[in-house]
Amino acid sequence: KKLLIADSSEPRLISDLRYKGVNIKPVKKGTIESGVTTMQDFEIVVDPQSNNIAKELNNYVYLDKGSKLYIDDFNHAIDGIRYNVIYNLAKQR
């Protein structure tokens, strides 16, 4: 019954999961840069047992700062957090 927020670029997968009874909603995620900038407006509290999230937050860096491209590692949990932040902010508007 918990809500899952998913990347909107996978509509077939979202549809399949919804058909199987999963409470899932797509989010239009925008750019990584805008999502990360939005996340920086919040204090992110990490459970001490969430080693992977802490590791990602400590290692999520630019590949090329000039082009604002991030290294495509250490971002799986961050992407999920970013989708959730964007979804909830859009819902408030």
MDAnalysis code that builds the backbone (N, CA, C; Angstrom):
import MDAnalysis as mda
import numpy as np

u = mda.Universe.empty(279, n_residues=93, atom_resindex=np.repeat(np.arange(93), 3), trajectory=True)
u.add_TopologyAttr("name", ["N", "CA", "C"] * 93)
u.add_TopologyAttr("resid", np.arange(1, 94))
u.add_TopologyAttr("resname", ["LYS", "LYS", "LEU", "LEU", "ILE", "ALA", "ASP", "SER", "SER", "GLU", "PRO", "ARG", "LEU", "ILE", "SER", "ASP", "LEU", "ARG", "TYR", "LYS", "GLY", "VAL", "ASN", "ILE", "LYS", "PRO", "VAL", "LYS", "LYS", "GLY", "THR", "ILE", "GLU", "SER", "GLY", "VAL", "THR", "THR", "MET", "GLN", "ASP", "PHE", "GLU", "ILE", "VAL", "VAL", "ASP", "PRO", "GLN", "SER", "ASN", "ASN", "ILE", "ALA", "LYS", "GLU", "LEU", "ASN", "ASN", "TYR", "VAL", "TYR", "LEU", "ASP", "LYS", "GLY", "SER", "LYS", "LEU", "TYR", "ILE", "ASP", "ASP", "PHE", "ASN", "HIS", "ALA", "ILE", "ASP", "GLY", "ILE", "ARG", "TYR", "ASN", "VAL", "ILE", "TYR", "ASN", "LEU", "ALA", "LYS", "GLN", "ARG"])
u.atoms.positions = np.array([
    [0.811, -1.216, 0.000],
    [0.000, 0.000, 0.000],
    [0.849, 1.273, 0.000],
    [2.144, 1.161, 0.309],
    [2.981, 2.354, 0.322],
    [3.159, 2.877, -1.098],
    [3.304, 4.183, -1.216],
    [3.469, 4.818, -2.504],
    [4.916, 4.726, -2.975],
    [5.096, 4.294, -4.219],
    [6.407, 4.303, -4.857],
    [6.420, 5.409, -5.894],
    [7.500, 6.166, -5.943],
    [7.673, 7.218, -6.931],
    [8.695, 6.716, -7.938],
    [8.334, 6.761, -9.226],
    [9.173, 6.161, -10.255],
    [9.562, 7.170, -11.333],
    [10.643, 6.880, -11.979],
    [11.128, 7.637, -13.128],
    [10.086, 7.531, -14.249],
    [9.587, 8.665, -14.726],
    [8.532, 8.663, -15.738],
    [8.998, 8.175, -17.105],
    [10.282, 7.958, -17.275],
    [10.790, 7.511, -18.575],
    [10.538, 6.022, -18.811],
    [9.923, 5.351, -17.848],
    [9.604, 3.919, -17.980],
    [8.094, 3.674, -17.847],
    [7.275, 4.256, -18.740],
    [5.824, 4.121, -18.577],
    [5.322, 2.675, -18.657],
    [5.933, 1.834, -19.488],
    [5.498, 0.437, -19.601],
    [5.712, -0.290, -18.286],
    [6.870, -0.088, -17.660],
    [7.164, -0.731, -16.384],
    [6.222, -0.228, -15.294],
    [5.968, 1.062, -15.284],
    [5.043, 1.632, -14.296],
    [3.653, 1.032, -14.486],
    [3.228, 0.939, -15.723],
    [1.921, 0.350, -16.026],
    [1.848, -1.108, -15.580],
    [2.903, -1.870, -15.855],
    [2.936, -3.283, -15.442],
    [2.853, -3.417, -13.925],
    [3.603, -2.595, -13.216],
    [3.585, -2.656, -11.753],
    [2.228, -2.230, -11.203],
    [1.640, -1.192, -11.795],
    [0.320, -0.737, -11.353],
    [-0.714, -1.846, -11.575],
    [-0.622, -2.545, -12.708],
    [-1.522, -3.655, -13.018],
    [-1.399, -4.760, -11.964],
    [-0.187, -4.929, -11.421],
    [0.038, -5.962, -10.403],
    [-0.319, -5.479, -8.993],
    [-0.890, -4.282, -8.894],
    [-1.379, -3.790, -7.615],
    [-0.431, -2.880, -6.857],
    [0.681, -2.515, -7.463],
    [1.637, -1.630, -6.792],
    [1.121, -0.192, -6.865],
    [1.160, 0.501, -5.758],
    [0.781, 1.913, -5.694],
    [1.982, 2.733, -6.170],
    [2.002, 3.057, -7.455],
    [3.175, 3.696, -8.058],
    [2.736, 4.902, -8.874],
    [3.507, 5.974, -8.777],
    [3.228, 7.206, -9.522],
    [4.510, 7.640, -10.228],
    [4.373, 8.101, -11.468],
    [5.551, 8.613, -12.182],
    [5.846, 10.052, -11.774],
    [7.088, 10.446, -11.921],
    [7.476, 11.833, -11.673],
    [8.279, 12.321, -12.870],
    [7.971, 13.542, -13.300],
    [8.764, 14.177, -14.345],
    [9.945, 14.807, -13.633],
    [11.083, 14.177, -13.767],
    [12.218, 14.485, -12.895],
    [13.016, 15.711, -13.288],
    [12.898, 16.219, -14.490],
    [13.695, 17.363, -14.899],
    [15.167, 16.990, -14.992],
    [16.027, 17.983, -14.908],
    [17.461, 17.720, -15.000],
    [18.010, 17.269, -13.651],
    [19.101, 16.549, -13.711],
    [19.775, 16.137, -12.475],
    [20.174, 17.375, -11.685],
    [20.716, 18.358, -12.382],
    [21.186, 19.584, -11.722],
    [20.045, 20.275, -10.968],
    [18.881, 20.419, -11.599],
    [17.770, 21.092, -10.912],
    [17.290, 20.279, -9.712],
    [17.288, 18.951, -9.846],
    [16.880, 18.098, -8.730],
    [17.843, 18.175, -7.567],
    [19.141, 18.156, -7.866],
    [20.156, 18.243, -6.810],
    [20.090, 19.615, -6.141],
    [19.918, 20.655, -6.940],
    [19.805, 22.006, -6.382],
    [18.598, 22.097, -5.453],
    [17.486, 21.501, -5.863],
    [16.289, 21.487, -5.016],
    [16.551, 20.731, -3.724],
    [17.214, 19.583, -3.817],
    [17.520, 18.793, -2.622],
    [18.395, 19.572, -1.642],
    [19.263, 20.441, -2.165],
    [20.167, 21.201, -1.301],
    [19.433, 22.220, -0.441],
    [18.163, 22.475, -0.767],
    [17.367, 23.391, 0.051],
    [16.844, 22.729, 1.323],
    [17.085, 21.432, 1.458],
    [16.575, 20.676, 2.593],
    [17.711, 20.066, 3.397],
    [17.430, 19.842, 4.669],
    [18.360, 19.084, 5.498],
    [18.009, 17.609, 5.322],
    [18.985, 16.837, 4.895],
    [18.765, 15.407, 4.689],
    [19.329, 14.668, 5.890],
    [18.449, 13.980, 6.595],
    [18.846, 13.221, 7.777],
    [18.975, 11.766, 7.359],
    [20.152, 11.206, 7.585],
    [20.436, 9.833, 7.165],
    [20.529, 8.948, 8.395],
    [19.755, 7.886, 8.388],
    [19.816, 6.886, 9.455],
    [21.235, 6.332, 9.509],
    [21.844, 6.249, 10.704],
    [23.227, 5.741, 10.817],
    [23.417, 4.349, 10.215],
    [22.342, 3.571, 10.106],
    [22.454, 2.231, 9.522],
    [22.334, 2.248, 7.999],
    [22.082, 3.419, 7.411],
    [21.941, 3.541, 5.959],
    [23.298, 3.840, 5.327],
    [24.180, 2.875, 5.397],
    [25.541, 3.067, 4.900],
    [25.592, 3.431, 3.423],
    [24.737, 2.819, 2.609],
    [24.774, 3.095, 1.177],
    [24.381, 4.527, 0.860],
    [23.359, 5.048, 1.525],
    [22.948, 6.429, 1.270],
    [24.044, 7.393, 1.705],
    [24.630, 7.167, 2.860],
    [25.724, 8.033, 3.327],
    [26.895, 7.976, 2.352],
    [27.227, 6.774, 1.880],
    [28.334, 6.620, 0.926],
    [28.037, 7.391, -0.358],
    [26.813, 7.285, -0.856],
    [26.453, 8.008, -2.077],
    [26.544, 9.516, -1.876],
    [25.973, 10.014, -0.787],
    [25.993, 11.455, -0.550],
    [27.414, 11.984, -0.409],
    [28.298, 11.175, 0.119],
    [29.694, 11.602, 0.283],
    [30.517, 11.465, -0.991],
    [30.017, 10.739, -1.979],
    [30.802, 10.479, -3.186],
    [30.151, 10.975, -4.472],
    [29.040, 11.665, -4.382],
    [28.329, 12.155, -5.567],
    [28.975, 13.456, -6.003],
    [29.797, 13.396, -7.020],
    [30.583, 14.553, -7.441],
    [30.483, 14.741, -8.958],
    [30.905, 15.920, -9.391],
    [30.915, 16.221, -10.816],
    [31.986, 15.428, -11.547],
    [31.651, 14.968, -12.729],
    [32.638, 14.448, -13.664],
    [33.326, 15.641, -14.307],
    [32.514, 16.629, -14.674],
    [33.005, 17.867, -15.276],
    [32.149, 19.007, -14.736],
    [32.705, 19.781, -13.832],
    [31.939, 20.829, -13.161],
    [31.441, 21.888, -14.142],
    [32.245, 22.177, -15.179],
    [31.844, 23.182, -16.163],
    [30.568, 22.810, -16.888],
    [30.419, 21.549, -17.228],
    [29.222, 21.106, -17.938],
    [28.158, 20.566, -16.970],
    [28.489, 20.567, -15.701],
    [27.586, 20.103, -14.638],
    [27.138, 18.662, -14.849],
    [28.037, 17.836, -15.327],
    [27.785, 16.408, -15.464],
    [28.305, 15.701, -14.224],
    [27.464, 14.844, -13.651],
    [27.873, 14.085, -12.477],
    [28.442, 12.732, -12.898],
    [29.332, 12.196, -12.083],
    [29.816, 10.837, -12.298],
    [28.626, 9.910, -12.113],
    [28.463, 8.966, -13.037],
    [27.295, 8.087, -12.980],
    [27.559, 6.889, -12.069],
    [27.986, 7.167, -10.880],
    [28.174, 6.193, -9.809],
    [27.619, 6.843, -8.546],
    [27.409, 6.055, -7.546],
    [26.964, 6.589, -6.252],
    [25.716, 7.450, -6.408],
    [24.737, 6.979, -7.192],
    [23.568, 7.824, -7.408],
    [22.230, 7.089, -7.364],
    [22.224, 5.810, -7.097],
    [20.962, 5.066, -7.161],
    [19.990, 5.487, -6.057],
    [20.415, 5.535, -4.841],
    [19.538, 5.979, -3.751],
    [19.258, 7.472, -3.871],
    [20.262, 8.237, -4.282],
    [20.077, 9.681, -4.458],
    [18.993, 9.949, -5.500],
    [18.986, 9.186, -6.587],
    [17.951, 9.371, -7.608],
    [16.566, 9.147, -7.010],
    [16.411, 8.110, -6.217],
    [15.128, 7.851, -5.575],
    [14.707, 8.977, -4.641],
    [15.647, 9.507, -3.894],
    [15.363, 10.630, -2.999],
    [14.968, 11.855, -3.826],
    [15.713, 12.091, -4.901],
    [15.441, 13.239, -5.781],
    [14.037, 13.138, -6.377],
    [13.640, 11.965, -6.860],
    [12.305, 11.775, -7.422],
    [11.235, 12.068, -6.366],
    [11.459, 11.601, -5.153],
    [10.496, 11.807, -4.083],
    [10.362, 13.292, -3.735],
    [11.484, 13.993, -3.647],
    [11.451, 15.435, -3.342],
    [10.690, 16.178, -4.430],
    [10.998, 15.895, -5.686],
    [10.338, 16.583, -6.805],
    [8.838, 16.271, -6.813],
    [8.479, 15.016, -6.617],
    [7.063, 14.624, -6.594],
    [6.317, 15.361, -5.490],
    [6.852, 15.362, -4.299],
    [6.155, 15.987, -3.166],
    [6.087, 17.505, -3.292],
    [7.106, 18.123, -3.858],
    [7.051, 19.572, -4.059],
    [6.022, 19.931, -5.126],
    [5.961, 19.139, -6.205],
    [4.978, 19.395, -7.269],
    [3.562, 19.202, -6.738],
    [3.377, 18.238, -5.852],
    [2.071, 17.958, -5.267],
    [1.594, 19.139, -4.411],
    [2.531, 19.852, -3.780],
    [2.191, 20.972, -2.911],
    [1.765, 22.198, -3.715],
    [2.246, 22.282, -4.965],
    [1.951, 23.483, -5.782],
    [0.573, 23.465, -6.323],
])
